[in-house]
Amino acid sequence: MKTYTILIHNSTSGSTRKDTGTLQELIEHFKYTLEVGKSWQHEKGNKKIDMSPKSIKSLVKNLNNAKQNAAANGYSNISYELGE
């Protein structure tokens, strides 16, 4: 199975963290983040969250959307990107 790395950036502290795993492992690892974002998707202006994305790019996009949905002011200091 192919493994992927997701970089998690915190703009407040300036730190970056890595999580590595297969697509399924990463979906399971970030399940809570996706669930929280999904719980806020009904609010005006928020995006729909796919709980079982089919690609790593889709997972990263859904993680970023989930964080934005759940942010108190609509802006999250956490962002995700696909790593090397």
GISULBEL-V406020 format. One line per field, one symbol per residue. ss: DSSP state (@ for helix, = for strand, . for the rest). phi: phi as a letter, one per 30 degrees, with the letter a starting at -180 (. if undefined). psi: psi as a letter, one per 40 degrees, with the letter a starting at -180 (. if undefined). A space follows every 10 residues. Layout:
ss=???
phi=???
psi=???
This chain:
ss=...======= ....====== =.@@@@@@@. @@@@@@@@@. .......... .....@@@@@ @@@@@@@@@@ .......=== ==..
phi=.dcbbccccc ddcicbbcbb ldeddddddc ededdddddc dddeidcdcc dbdcbddddd dddddddded ddcibcdcbb bdcd
psi=ihiihhhhhh edeeihiihi iiddddddde ddddddddee eeiheiiihh egieiddddd ddddddddde hdeehiehii ihi.
